[in-house]
Amino acid sequence: MNPSPKQAGPDYDVMIVGAGVAGMETAASLGDMGYKVLLVEKKPSIGGRAILLSKVFPTLDCASCIVTPKMAAAAHHPNIDVKVYTEVDGIARNADGTFAVDLHSKAAYVDFDACTGCGKCEEVCTVTVPDEYNYNLVTRRVAHIPFPQAVPKKAVIDRRGEAPCTFTCPANVKASGYISLVRAGRYKEAFNLHLENAPLVGCLARSCYAPCEQDCTRCGKEETVHIRGIKRFFADHYYADHPEPEYGPVEKQRDTRVAIVGSGPAGLSAAFYLARNGHQVTIFESETQAGGMLRTGIPAYRLPNDVVDRDIKNVTALGVTIKTSAPVGSVAELKAQGFQAVFIATGASDEKKLGVEGEDLAGVMGCMAFLRETKIGTMPDIRGKAVLVIGGGNSAMDPARSAIRMGAKRVIIQYRRGRDEMPAHDWEIKGAIEEGVELMLLSTPKRFLGKNGKLEAVECLKMQLGAPDESGRRRPEVVAGSETILPIDLAILAIGLNPSTSKFTGEVPHKHGLLKADTRTMQTADPAVFAGGDCVTGPTMIINAIGHGRRAAFYMDRFLKGEALDIEFEALLEKTDKDTVLAEAKSFRTRSPVLQPTLALAERKQSFACYEGVMTDDEARREAHRCMNCGQCAQCMECVNICPAFCIDFDMRAVAKKFTVGAVVLSTGFEILDPAAKKPLNYATLPDVIDGPQMDRLLAPTRPYNSVLRPSDGKQPESIAFVLCNGSRDQTLCNPLCCRIGCMYAIKQAQLAMGALPLADVTIYTIDVRAFGKGYDEFYEQARGMGVQFVKGKVARIEQLEGGQMELAYEDMEGAGGTQKRKHDLIVLTVGFLPNTDAFKLYKGGDLGADELNYVKEVDPIGEPGRTTVDGLFAAGAIIGARDIPDTVLHAGAAAAQAAAYLERTRSQR
Amino acid sequence: MTQKRRIGVYICHCGGNISDYVNVEKVADAVKGVPGVEVAKTHVFACSDASQQEMINEIKEQHLDGLVVASCSPKLHMFTFRGMAKRADLNPYQYIQVNLREQCSWAHTSDKIGATEKGIHLLRAGIAKCALTHPLNAIRVETKPRVLVIGAGVAGMRAAIMLADMGLAVYLVERENQPGGWARVTGEQGPEKQNGDQVVSALAERIRQHDNIMLYTGAEVVSKDGSIGDFTVALRLKGSETVSLNVGAIIVATGFAPYQPRAGEYGWGLPGVVSLADFRQLLSETKGRLEYQGKPVRSVAFIYCVGSRQTESETCPEPNAYCSRYCCSATTHTAGLLRQLDAKIHQYHLYRDVRTYGALEKLYEKARTDGALFLRWTPEKPPRVETKDGRLSVLVTDTLTGNEELEIGADLVVLATGMEPRQNEGLNSILKIPESTDGFYKEIHIKLRPVETVIDGVFVAGAAQGPKALAESVASALAAVAKTGGLLKKGFVDLEPLIAKVNPEKCTWCDKCLQACPYGAIKRIHTGEKEIALVIESLCKGEGACVPVCPHDAIEIEGYRDDQIMAMIDASLKEVATP
């Protein structure tokens, strides 16, 4: 009697969509009959909503106790293949009566085969979200096992995208991750996480332009999370505790030798990641000290040298050798020394010239030279002098603001376009003006005038803006005859920098001095030579150079190991849609940002001391709390670090699957109506007005508070009200149907509440008590016998009173009549159900019929339960209309029988 | 015991259900030294997938040959853990479940120390029993691919067709002379608007066309032998001819009996007081003006909950406490039919709660908006029906209008009578399906196993299990079909080996066991020159009635052997140091 063996038949006899009570029952019935069943569930566990219940009416069996055997039976059935965390994308009927189904298993970021369900990831996870398994009464972690009785008991990590901060960062530093670690008070972990993407934490904390902050979702609320300020906090915190790195060279050293030219951010970063992989790294630096632009190009008030030194220790601790005062003449020279690979990271610090008369005079210098001499202390005294800085970019701000600190009498920034066109950051310009820098806009030097070879004045021309150029900015044009003479002692040219690549342009292909390197691998035409940072891109941000350094290190490592370079460097998800995050956060309070303290203006103007302060412990954590966890998982890596089974994998992606199945049973259940739509009942605003599913959680053995407490203040309620028929039999919410179970679960909850709180008064407000199933009316009478009060009345309004109680106004249909009022501590709204309309999206044929309320329609409810308008596509349980568990089980059995008969018929026809 | 046992003991917190009252760690510690115990651990939910996997690994790694799980009642999870043992390659009958919940933690919530002590006693007994287990194999019985369906109402007919569609042979037995049951006479069904009679005719036609269905009308089941997978049933046909059928399973779809009001109950017996079924008959026969006994009908009062939701009283010593489920919908549907016939007839609906659940709400909604008046009464002051001036008068205390007693003049009073279990003593004594407190057949579990009964291989369908509307009866019938299919399509069934065993040395054949056995599982055989008792494995349920009556202690139940029971008593009597 076994179903006949199939010849190249479908992959499965039946696919069942949705593994709640209906799906599990249908699957078990068909599996017992010998059919091969594919049971698909989109959630990480089977069991549906029933497993989340407290007890069930009218037997008062513990829901776990009766549902877990069903779950286990489905999961271990030899004929049932359970696929959890899997979505159905499409179902199409084939001509032979079988169905083609498209599925995809969602990325759980956990290898289910390896996960033991130990829950350690959940313990260390730093991000919380509302716990849907507790109907949002409490929160759960983003890395989570759905609930203790989950089948299979596997962890899942929620990731809906890359956080914009992380996504935007050129080095993809996991800002969301270290913010969540700071929030959790794990500062050292935050620092170590940062090292995974960028080793120069201290420098970035002070001088990164923080593109992350510009892309922060919180900007859509009030203002960005001060990400760099948080970084400054944990970087300083860590360095104060750890003057030296906690690690040494890696154990497994290789004999591959790499030369890096230039010890700026790109070179240092590449060295760090190469050394971590055991390669022997030597950095060649032409200056006397390492650090490149970090050391010589950034004024000390922003980045003091001791921070640069400490950051460099992160690299040298791994055994990296830095040779200073060691200029490199060519790649060939390095190769001759036995280096198997070279990374050119010489930056772009060659100053551009204006090409006007008098540019050679003493007193006319480039901004890099000025900054370098200032920082190393060789800059002559400029106290009382007039300083002109030419240029409108960020590199003009640094010398201008430095000059103020050095006591210049007057500091002017001259720029040929207007204020709005200045490429410098607005906050930089504002800071400069605040400190006393003057702006001379729409002006350009015509020539430098001097005496005895020394600058005395600058002849300036007025400019006006003409038509836009190719960059979209309006082209400045000289106003004829507008020459004026400006007395100036020191003119600093901040008009741009050229790549410092002259030594290599003979060997490496380039364009205007910019070395040509593959944007993905940073490899140049010579496979052994890689290049990155400003010498490839021209002057950009530190973080960009660091990104290049790490990327180059990744591919150089592969190159050195003889591996192919055609694999992805870092698989990022899509950037999270900010509107989605903001929509969720509608109810969030506005939280004013915690700003880093800034040195007072007077002090600032006289000192090269850091003008930004550091947040305190509290401030940093408070600021970190402003993060909206855009991507859900913040990738703080705590779970990865603790998982004993090594089963967490952020590179995991959804996997599509296609099957042919003999028949399909849809058992996708129902949706729960949100009672917030009934405004006068104040469900959304009053914490002690909860809905029925939440009350069930409060009463469940795995309940969130381990007692029946009202959410607002944790007090045990002395008076509990159940208000029936919210969104069922309810024309105001366009849901005229009776939900069939509200009366019964309210009666159940009332009985359980009386058991948990024997002194509490329990009242049920009802229109009719619909106790119509087997044993139900007896159960209702039992509740009345226990002292549950039943009031025939429609509740109109719930309001908060002083002192915690709420007042409920209802139309008294019996007794005194009229509008009556009563006070309660906790009010439970039993809620109606809505159809789950997924089925209509899943089935691609278009001929799946719906009833007038959009439930899946049965063609013949009396004679053919479970049969839809599509032959071979069956419906089981609440998908055709809300119902209780017994009716669901019966209906599921019917659907199973229908599917079996269909399979027999279509098989014999094939 | 020749060889030292290697027993794994696992104690379940049951998420607090046990561990809130029983100190499970102390219990585990207390049994760690017991001879044979290799592992003693606790689990928060032993039944969870992850815990099971852990236990499986341990059973395999530690080469355990015995397993004790101390958790809830075996009713809930015995099969869960037997299955687990199987997956761990441990014989499932070397698994013993100790009930620390229903028999310990829940029973002693006020005495945690005592509960812990008792837990230790119970667990020691379980371990002692486990130490004396040996591997057993299930008794495999070949199943017959044929089904007996008793009752050819709509549920039985639909079940028969579905079984046949699934490839099983069906014998459909009906006591009456024609199939169809009550549906034939109930007229139009709401809200589907199908006529019961037409539903029946369509099903009958399909049955006629099916080669695989044999319909016996005017036939009764007179005996049943055998057990799951292999029953032999005798039918008596008209004219006392009998037929013997061999089937693998039985579906009981014997339906309900309509409630018969007592004389005087809501005026029953007075002219013009009719049952809902009678009234619908009248409606379906009426063309044009509605008349009753020649008089035009201008006003109809419907009284709900007649024969349902009753409370005990002198006049009603055996109340039907249950709700009959279908009557509210059927009556509000009838209100629509009546209005269709004549919108001018006044309708008064005297109800307690209107239970038009789910989409049936639309029937109630329509009746109300169409002008039917609904008045609510309570059982403390039920409506009274009298004759006054040659007309019926209904006195009702309406709770919705200030509890005033209203008098309604009516030409007809319609009693919405409920469903009752069928009086079917003959069949019941043959099938032995237990009844619920409401008198309908009892299912294994109301919630999750509504069509299975404790008699393996016998299923219930339709209103025989409890009041149901027609569509619900059919769903229930098909659910029973699904379970039947699950049993018979495999071709075999595995039965419990925990059954009686006769010691041929001791047995002297005195027939006491034969008399004690309710299942007819004892047979006399000759062995050598001796006559002894033999247990028919497929019939024995392991119930044990034979054991105490045996004068020679020659009979034992596997799993409850004397040596095991004695060992359990000894073990549980050992003193427990107060935890």
HADDOCK unambig.tbl for C-alpha pairs under 7 A between the chains (distance, minus, plus):
assign (segid A and resid 1 and name CA) (segid B and resid 489 and name CA) 5.06 0.50 0.50
assign (segid A and resid 1 and name CA) (segid B and resid 490 and name CA) 6.17 0.50 0.50
assign (segid A and resid 1 and name CA) (segid B and resid 491 and name CA) 5.70 0.50 0.50
assign (segid A and resid 2 and name CA) (segid B and resid 489 and name CA) 5.68 0.50 0.50
assign (segid A and resid 2 and name CA) (segid B and resid 490 and name CA) 5.55 0.50 0.50
assign (segid A and resid 2 and name CA) (segid B and resid 491 and name CA) 6.96 0.50 0.50
assign (segid A and resid 29 and name CA) (segid B and resid 482 and name CA) 5.97 0.50 0.50
assign (segid A and resid 29 and name CA) (segid B and resid 483 and name CA) 6.28 0.50 0.50
assign (segid A and resid 29 and name CA) (segid B and resid 486 and name CA) 5.96 0.50 0.50
assign (segid A and resid 30 and name CA) (segid B and resid 486 and name CA) 6.95 0.50 0.50
assign (segid A and resid 32 and name CA) (segid B and resid 486 and name CA) 4.40 0.50 0.50
assign (segid A and resid 33 and name CA) (segid B and resid 485 and name CA) 5.60 0.50 0.50
assign (segid A and resid 33 and name CA) (segid B and resid 486 and name CA) 4.03 0.50 0.50
assign (segid A and resid 33 and name CA) (segid B and resid 489 and name CA) 5.26 0.50 0.50
assign (segid A and resid 33 and name CA) (segid B and resid 490 and name CA) 6.07 0.50 0.50
assign (segid A and resid 34 and name CA) (segid B and resid 489 and name CA) 6.92 0.50 0.50
assign (segid A and resid 34 and name CA) (segid B and resid 490 and name CA) 6.27 0.50 0.50
assign (segid A and resid 65 and name CA) (segid B and resid 76 and name CA) 6.79 0.50 0.50
assign (segid A and resid 69 and name CA) (segid B and resid 77 and name CA) 6.93 0.50 0.50
assign (segid A and resid 69 and name CA) (segid B and resid 80 and name CA) 6.42 0.50 0.50
assign (segid A and resid 116 and name CA) (segid B and resid 50 and name CA) 6.85 0.50 0.50
assign (segid A and resid 117 and name CA) (segid B and resid 50 and name CA) 6.30 0.50 0.50
assign (segid A and resid 149 and name CA) (segid B and resid 48 and name CA) 5.24 0.50 0.50
assign (segid A and resid 151 and name CA) (segid B and resid 49 and name CA) 5.80 0.50 0.50
assign (segid A and resid 152 and name CA) (segid B and resid 49 and name CA) 6.08 0.50 0.50
assign (segid A and resid 153 and name CA) (segid B and resid 49 and name CA) 6.07 0.50 0.50
assign (segid A and resid 153 and name CA) (segid B and resid 50 and name CA) 5.68 0.50 0.50
assign (segid A and resid 701 and name CA) (segid B and resid 15 and name CA) 6.54 0.50 0.50
assign (segid A and resid 702 and name CA) (segid B and resid 15 and name CA) 6.62 0.50 0.50
assign (segid A and resid 737 and name CA) (segid B and resid 358 and name CA) 5.41 0.50 0.50
assign (segid A and resid 737 and name CA) (segid B and resid 359 and name CA) 5.31 0.50 0.50
assign (segid A and resid 737 and name CA) (segid B and resid 361 and name CA) 5.82 0.50 0.50
assign (segid A and resid 738 and name CA) (segid B and resid 357 and name CA) 5.37 0.50 0.50
assign (segid A and resid 738 and name CA) (segid B and resid 358 and name CA) 4.33 0.50 0.50
assign (segid A and resid 738 and name CA) (segid B and resid 359 and name CA) 6.59 0.50 0.50
assign (segid A and resid 738 and name CA) (segid B and resid 361 and name CA) 6.09 0.50 0.50
assign (segid A and resid 739 and name CA) (segid B and resid 358 and name CA) 5.50 0.50 0.50
assign (segid A and resid 740 and name CA) (segid B and resid 357 and name CA) 5.21 0.50 0.50
assign (segid A and resid 740 and name CA) (segid B and resid 358 and name CA) 5.24 0.50 0.50
assign (segid A and resid 768 and name CA) (segid B and resid 353 and name CA) 4.87 0.50 0.50
assign (segid A and resid 768 and name CA) (segid B and resid 354 and name CA) 6.09 0.50 0.50
assign (segid A and resid 769 and name CA) (segid B and resid 353 and name CA) 5.98 0.50 0.50
assign (segid A and resid 770 and name CA) (segid B and resid 353 and name CA) 6.91 0.50 0.50
assign (segid A and resid 770 and name CA) (segid B and resid 355 and name CA) 5.01 0.50 0.50
assign (segid A and resid 772 and name CA) (segid B and resid 323 and name CA) 5.57 0.50 0.50
assign (segid A and resid 772 and name CA) (segid B and resid 325 and name CA) 4.87 0.50 0.50
assign (segid A and resid 772 and name CA) (segid B and resid 355 and name CA) 6.78 0.50 0.50
assign (segid A and resid 773 and name CA) (segid B and resid 325 and name CA) 6.56 0.50 0.50
assign (segid A and resid 774 and name CA) (segid B and resid 466 and name CA) 6.19 0.50 0.50
assign (segid A and resid 775 and name CA) (segid B and resid 322 and name CA) 6.66 0.50 0.50
assign (segid A and resid 777 and name CA) (segid B and resid 322 and name CA) 5.61 0.50 0.50
assign (segid A and resid 777 and name CA) (segid B and resid 323 and name CA) 5.85 0.50 0.50
assign (segid A and resid 778 and name CA) (segid B and resid 321 and name CA) 6.50 0.50 0.50
assign (segid A and resid 778 and name CA) (segid B and resid 322 and name CA) 6.24 0.50 0.50
assign (segid A and resid 813 and name CA) (segid B and resid 400 and name CA) 5.81 0.50 0.50
assign (segid A and resid 814 and name CA) (segid B and resid 399 and name CA) 5.54 0.50 0.50
assign (segid A and resid 814 and name CA) (segid B and resid 400 and name CA) 5.01 0.50 0.50
assign (segid A and resid 814 and name CA) (segid B and resid 402 and name CA) 6.71 0.50 0.50
assign (segid A and resid 815 and name CA) (segid B and resid 402 and name CA) 6.15 0.50 0.50
assign (segid A and resid 861 and name CA) (segid B and resid 471 and name CA) 6.02 0.50 0.50
assign (segid A and resid 862 and name CA) (segid B and resid 470 and name CA) 6.39 0.50 0.50
assign (segid A and resid 862 and name CA) (segid B and resid 471 and name CA) 4.05 0.50 0.50
assign (segid A and resid 862 and name CA) (segid B and resid 474 and name CA) 6.66 0.50 0.50
assign (segid A and resid 863 and name CA) (segid B and resid 471 and name CA) 6.90 0.50 0.50
assign (segid A and resid 863 and name CA) (segid B and resid 474 and name CA) 6.63 0.50 0.50
assign (segid A and resid 865 and name CA) (segid B and resid 475 and name CA) 5.82 0.50 0.50
assign (segid A and resid 885 and name CA) (segid B and resid 447 and name CA) 5.95 0.50 0.50
assign (segid A and resid 886 and name CA) (segid B and resid 446 and name CA) 6.60 0.50 0.50
assign (segid A and resid 886 and name CA) (segid B and resid 447 and name CA) 4.68 0.50 0.50
assign (segid A and resid 886 and name CA) (segid B and resid 448 and name CA) 6.14 0.50 0.50
assign (segid A and resid 886 and name CA) (segid B and resid 450 and name CA) 6.73 0.50 0.50
assign (segid A and resid 889 and name CA) (segid B and resid 448 and name CA) 6.36 0.50 0.50
assign (segid A and resid 890 and name CA) (segid B and resid 475 and name CA) 5.80 0.50 0.50
assign (segid A and resid 890 and name CA) (segid B and resid 476 and name CA) 5.14 0.50 0.50
assign (segid A and resid 890 and name CA) (segid B and resid 479 and name CA) 5.23 0.50 0.50
assign (segid A and resid 891 and name CA) (segid B and resid 475 and name CA) 5.48 0.50 0.50
assign (segid A and resid 891 and name CA) (segid B and resid 479 and name CA) 6.87 0.50 0.50
assign (segid A and resid 893 and name CA) (segid B and resid 478 and name CA) 6.29 0.50 0.50
assign (segid A and resid 893 and name CA) (segid B and resid 479 and name CA) 3.78 0.50 0.50
assign (segid A and resid 893 and name CA) (segid B and resid 482 and name CA) 5.58 0.50 0.50
assign (segid A and resid 894 and name CA) (segid B and resid 475 and name CA) 5.34 0.50 0.50
assign (segid A and resid 894 and name CA) (segid B and resid 478 and name CA) 4.39 0.50 0.50
assign (segid A and resid 894 and name CA) (segid B and resid 479 and name CA) 4.61 0.50 0.50
assign (segid A and resid 894 and name CA) (segid B and resid 482 and name CA) 6.81 0.50 0.50
assign (segid A and resid 896 and name CA) (segid B and resid 482 and name CA) 6.16 0.50 0.50
assign (segid A and resid 897 and name CA) (segid B and resid 478 and name CA) 6.09 0.50 0.50
assign (segid A and resid 897 and name CA) (segid B and resid 479 and name CA) 6.95 0.50 0.50
assign (segid A and resid 897 and name CA) (segid B and resid 481 and name CA) 6.42 0.50 0.50
assign (segid A and resid 897 and name CA) (segid B and resid 482 and name CA) 4.86 0.50 0.50
assign (segid A and resid 900 and name CA) (segid B and resid 166 and name CA) 6.28 0.50 0.50
assign (segid A and resid 901 and name CA) (segid B and resid 162 and name CA) 6.88 0.50 0.50
assign (segid A and resid 901 and name CA) (segid B and resid 165 and name CA) 5.31 0.50 0.50
assign (segid A and resid 901 and name CA) (segid B and resid 166 and name CA) 4.78 0.50 0.50
assign (segid A and resid 904 and name CA) (segid B and resid 166 and name CA) 6.20 0.50 0.50
